[in-house]
Amino acid sequence: MVPPLPGGVLRDSVCVSPPLNVTYLGAVLRSGGHEVAIVDSPASRLDELKAAEKVKSFGPDLVGISSLSQTYNSSLKVAHAIREILPDVPISTGGPHATFFDRQTAQHPDVDIVVRGEGEATIVDLANQLEAGHGLDAVLGITYKEGARVISNGDRPFIQDLDSLPFPAYDLIPLSLYGALRGRKIFLLLSSRGCPYGCGFCIMYKMDGNRVRARSPKNVADEIELLISLGADSFSFCDETFTFNAKGVEGICDEILARRLEIPWDCQTRSDLLKPSLLEKMRKSGCELICLGVESGSQRILDRMKKRTTVAMNLEGVRAIKKAGIAVSTSLIIGYPGEDAESLEETIRFVKTTSPDIAYLNIATPFPGTEFYDEVSSSGLIQEFEWQKYDITMPVFETTTMKKETLLRARRSFYNSWYSLGYVLRNLTKENFYNRTMGWFALNYIKWRFTNSLKKGVFRSFR
């Protein structure tokens, strides 16, 4: 859970949770008999040159770089720095952005191979083929250069038995690199992969498939015990729709209760996947926060997003979570194609009416691979291709009905009113960790606003 604060309040924050993606890849490579080292550049605060030197110190035969859209350009800089000092070592890259821009990425002079989609089986196959000196034509799930040609092999089937995967290899990274959120060390956890809903703004049903593949409750609980042994104070389920399989979630809760794993946790899901009996069991097993993907307070925009929910359904979802005694956060998107002043006001009104414990007001961002990206790209609406700006806080396109300045002003105005002294007092006096954390962050946001206002006032007085 990252507090949704605009401005520069979190500018100097540290990485809180160890990464799941590279620790999973490290674990499967090691299980396949390969020596593995991991360099987490953001957590280690390494620029591309220092990261490359660190990579060189391991003497690798293959380098893999993972990134999102907002870190894509920096990942290419790292690839270039590695190429300069390890010219003969093949460099691969992966992640959502590289997956959907695979041919463009493979054409980059410092990238040899793109691992598309779910990477565990592919990276092991790739490492085995390279080690044996074989060609790459039989490796499914990759796009690669062969001379001047770029070749895309067939897609690799998704891993069906997720219990067969080893737990993330946290021993390959210094856990001391990762800080804590208000004194609590939080680890990420995946109990399932895949999502069947196909929302227009999301890529995960393409990355992980439109069929949900779940781990067994026992396997999940075994990993929770591992996290506790590593010093976890809580964990976050980062499944796209955690409660999709209610029976599986009940099984996880039963395992947590039977093993007396008294550790708090949070998750994210949809409003149409909540039942009072399930919420009650989740609360008893330690669930302290549920994030709902509400997305909009306008039914017209929800339909445009292909969300398959209703405003009334989302309202009832917030109420059900509160009634169960669990804190609730709502994640919303403003500025989606079709947004106008009326629909934007409906979204703001929804948040204020439901009064969630936490409200995320994100700016619509067309990530490559989504239907949303295809729509605005083909219409010529995208004005920014500096991928680092694709961070859901900055508009990268605008329409005739919604200008960039309007979105930024609306978001800033919302947070200025939402983070009030009343919000601070209300949350700091609650026992729930997330409420107290948000109360503390809101207080710091108010201080930040006040300080900036003073600075601007002093500057104006001397002009």
Secondary structure as UniProt FT lines:
FT   TURN            7..12
FT   HELIX           21..31
FT   TURN            32..33
FT   HELIX           41..44
FT   HELIX           48..57
FT   STRAND          63..66
FT   HELIX           69..71
FT   HELIX           72..85
FT   TURN            87..88
FT   STRAND          91..94
FT   HELIX           96..100
FT   HELIX           102..106
FT   TURN            109..110
FT   STRAND          113..115
FT   HELIX           120..132
FT   TURN            137..138
FT   TURN            140..141
FT   STRAND          142..146
FT   TURN            147..148
FT   STRAND          149..152
FT   HELIX           162..164
FT   HELIX           170..172
FT   HELIX           175..177
FT   TURN            182..183
FT   STRAND          186..189
FT   STRAND          192..193
FT   TURN            200..201
FT   HELIX           204..207
FT   STRAND          213..214
FT   HELIX           217..229
FT   TURN            230..231
FT   STRAND          234..237
FT   TURN            240..243
FT   HELIX           246..258
FT   TURN            259..260
FT   STRAND          265..269
FT   HELIX           271..273
FT   HELIX           276..284
FT   TURN            285..286
FT   STRAND          287..295
FT   HELIX           299..305
FT   HELIX           311..323
FT   TURN            324..325
FT   STRAND          327..334
FT   TURN            337..338
FT   HELIX           341..354
FT   STRAND          358..363
FT   TURN            368..369
FT   HELIX           371..378
FT   TURN            379..380
FT   HELIX           387..389
FT   TURN            400..401
FT   HELIX           404..418
FT   HELIX           421..428
FT   HELIX           433..461
//
